[in-house]
Amino acid sequence: MPALAVWGGGWGLWLGLAAAGLAPALAFGAALAASTAAALTCTGRWRQAIAAAGLPLSAWALGAAGGMPPWVWLLLLLPVLAVYPLRAWSDAPLFPTPAEALHDLERVVGTPQRVHDAGCGLGHGLVALRRLWPQAQLSGVEWSPLLAWATRWRCRGARVQRGDMWAVGWRDFDLVYLFQRPESMARAYAKAQAELAPGAWLVSLEFAVPGVAPVACLQGEGRKPVWIYQPVPLPGASSAAQRPPSIPASGSR
């Protein structure tokens, strides 16, 4: 929504200044400067870049498209919606886990047997987790049907399902990994407290749980921090967090 507001505001200012008689180049320059300044109010460098690039890229695309009918632009949105459905917009955007992002994690958490990637995208996190624990039972969940299908094909040793990461229970996992966004972390920790069994781990790449001290944080030059938690179950949640009998690992679903 902030990006849409920046793009729409830039276009509105550009058209308004042009309608008021300002030279086209000056109108575009003023709108570009205003939209860039507005983009800097967004949180995060990637969001700022996306918001700032919207006006010049759309202006270039419209100029390059010539007389292309407007409905063609709606068709161009379909691949975006297939990869990133509207339902998933409240979760993190598609940012893959770097290959070596979880290096040394096994030194802190040991050898968990059941490892889950909440919001697995294209499976980069599953690949990194498999590198750490080749014998673990890996699973993942992804809301986008297209991404879930691609991850099943890519990570054939993991059990990947298409679904809501918040609706999938965590009670049968030794470790849950996620690479979400700052706004999601409090909710993720509350879910971990309610559902994870005592001694299970919650691992977050880059984003910490606000107000909660981690067991450890892996940091280093050129790498994103890895925040490691062992949530204390909420009162009354321990019985609900008892794990069911082990299910042998199988191919992806």
Steps between C-alpha positions, in 0.01 A plus 500: 500500500776756569655421160163539326449831677843623385440392141149642486608824664786538252274449203235732643756777558650453154164519322383787719808712432479426128132597497590825676725592210845407634744374238483117471863450598466724805173333601658156480811616686296648783284187526808277497668700775184495713439127455864419578481704820176326594655159430769567758233497770434129435663252735789295363734561211325258267163663556650843449659388173177342374295807588752739345530300177126480433449839335802503263456135401130535432560821304766327293279195443206712389719698265655186357164330462367756257135434421466174691143468634455545877367147558841359407639645824246299697622183329854583606383487863391136472851348529563719805177384663581137417835523678385728781122475561316778677446278805879489553556876490469524879800268537857556389589564136700245305853536640703176479718372783868546402688174454728540804262701717450223757866402536586384856134473602551131579756593766226670701193283443663158454332252266123553482315219327189684381569836339237726347534806274200728556456687173751309290468698174718335235670272749825687564452458875430129462820458299700680770337290774567177309867596478512520881294188577504248212307241702230730638134479399448830318166661428385833369185696430441767237180685411578561133394193296765568237781537751384195696504290182847626407631427850361146494691440179817666628505353851383147437625372832274740691127488561365825356137602517308791365324679782488773761818501707305627800242220481753215493563366851854502638456248780686216324813698406834519679592820317301756303688732265363816345621799301204732534489869584519704822123536531454121502742411777280561804227286345750224415635492854149484648422207269823331607415544868153354444599206279866401521596230746741586784856506371406573138662786311378804308757641257456830316727637231569874530200601714487471879198450723436838664556501875620137519861408572632230265696197610761602245548718194735397219658805342794578281626727228296470184229279649153559634453436874342171598285534812457178701224456758378220721150622587359432843156339451202699619315370808280212394670465163740222595243224472387627161860506387563129554624353174318216322690183403779554248396488137770360268636751248359468153514679171345841452126538467 
